[in-house]
């Protein structure tokens, strides 16, 4: 019985590290919505002022992202962010990570690994993705 009590503090310490920030969970949900062409659910996570800046100079806005999500010419088998780091300051969260996207666009295969930085803001309607930056790794 004594050994159980010795292990409990260690277990509780580990469980506190396992907690996932709500924004990290939303990022996972958004990635799944994109794979499944779930335009309506994805649209709700983007802030109306959303802008994505890619390293090649391409800018995309909320309407562009939603259009891409519903476009059946895009098929993703992998759309996952790894090595996620979260920095939170007040009602702003910066998420950095490595995004892997593998699939086809208009029948042409691609497999990209991107460094991403996403800025989320807490609004009256919850966390919204305000801005993003992606560059090839």
KAZI-V229551 format. One record per residue. N is the residue number from 1. PSI is psi in whole degrees, -180 to 180 (none if undefined). Layout:
((N | PSI) (N | PSI))
This chain:
((1 | -39) (2 | -38) (3 | -30) (4 | -44) (5 | -28) (6 | -30) (7 | -31) (8 | -47) (9 | -37) (10 | -43) (11 | -47) (12 | -35) (13 | -43) (14 | -39) (15 | -29) (16 | -29) (17 | -24) (18 | -7) (19 | 136) (20 | 133) (21 | 142) (22 | -35) (23 | -38) (24 | -39) (25 | -41) (26 | -37) (27 | -43) (28 | -42) (29 | -44) (30 | -43) (31 | -40) (32 | -41) (33 | -40) (34 | -46) (35 | -40) (36 | 8) (37 | 34) (38 | 78) (39 | -47) (40 | -46) (41 | -43) (42 | -43) (43 | -35) (44 | -17) (45 | -17) (46 | 135) (47 | 148) (48 | -26) (49 | 13) (50 | 140) (51 | 137) (52 | 129) (53 | 118) (54 | 157) (55 | -23) (56 | 4) (57 | -2) (58 | 134) (59 | 138) (60 | 144) (61 | 175) (62 | -47) (63 | -35) (64 | -43) (65 | -45) (66 | -40) (67 | -44) (68 | -39) (69 | -40) (70 | -8) (71 | 115) (72 | -8) (73 | -18) (74 | 122) (75 | 120) (76 | 130) (77 | -25) (78 | 131) (79 | 80) (80 | 141) (81 | 128) (82 | 176) (83 | 43) (84 | 133) (85 | 140) (86 | 130) (87 | 124) (88 | 134) (89 | 106) (90 | -122) (91 | 23) (92 | 136) (93 | 133) (94 | 124) (95 | 126) (96 | 153) (97 | -173) (98 | 119) (99 | 126) (100 | 126) (101 | 123) (102 | 131) (103 | -150) (104 | 149) (105 | 117) (106 | 40) (107 | -6) (108 | 127) (109 | 148) (110 | 157) (111 | 100) (112 | 145) (113 | 122) (114 | 144) (115 | 128) (116 | 148) (117 | 119) (118 | 138) (119 | 121) (120 | 144) (121 | 144) (122 | 121) (123 | -180) (124 | -23) (125 | 12) (126 | -170) (127 | 133) (128 | 141) (129 | 113) (130 | -41) (131 | 153) (132 | 156) (133 | 137) (134 | 136) (135 | 148) (136 | 141) (137 | none))
